[in-house]
């Protein structure tokens, strides 16, 4: 009588298939350019791979091959997980070479993040998870066995890169407002392209000095006369800065804050609407999509 396999075993890869998937040749060609896997240790849901270099070292500054190796040190690097393996660690040899100037410099591995103990693809994975719905720093850190500070650092790096590459060439109407962070004890000022709804700048604080850097950036990019209107609340710092850097722009106070200052009764009646969208529509500007 033949005993059928356990149902759970149908979803488990065979030992031969697993060995093929984890073969040094396959991993080297796909994941670790310039290195090859020489050892593999698996413990439950974690995997540690030891690598050795297969290409000559390169001088960090000039990019020329270097034969003289001062020493080699191994670093433990986190890598992105794959099916069946939750934690992947790499033992990577990092060589110090003799540069033409006579000093010793550490070579750069292209697929390892600069000044981080992890690969570029692992950081990209964390950043993508932080962009997901209902994502939180605590949940992502727990899922990938990372420190809370590391997850926040990776997320911040991506956000800074996104903001630095925001296109402001067609910027005409902007909205400015502060948001409370850290339970209202600290603030940040957010700048939005009203016509597209895209955030193009965020600065710490809500003082005049804090927001001047963004308006100076707009002037440096030749947008002084292109921006026709700015929506903001009744913070005294905003009109002063706007008139200083964008003298031709019309200042439109956010009606939500106007109502707060005028009367609670008008706010309850909703006679003027609320928010920047209502403000611009009331002033004759097109409503944001």
Protein Blocks (a to p, Z undefined) as FASTA:
>chain_A
ZZdddfklmmpccfklmmmmmgmklmmmmmmghiacfbdcdehjaccdddddfbdcddfk
lopacfbdfbdcdddddddddehiabdcddddddddddfkopacddddfklcehiabdfk
lmmmmmmmmmpghiafklmmmmnopafklmmmmmmmmmmmmmmmpcfklgmbdcddddde
ehhlaccdddddfknopafbdcedjbfklmmmmmmmmmmnopmmmpmbdcddfbfklmmm
mmmmmmmbccdddfklmmmmmomklmmnomnogajklmmmmnopacdZZ
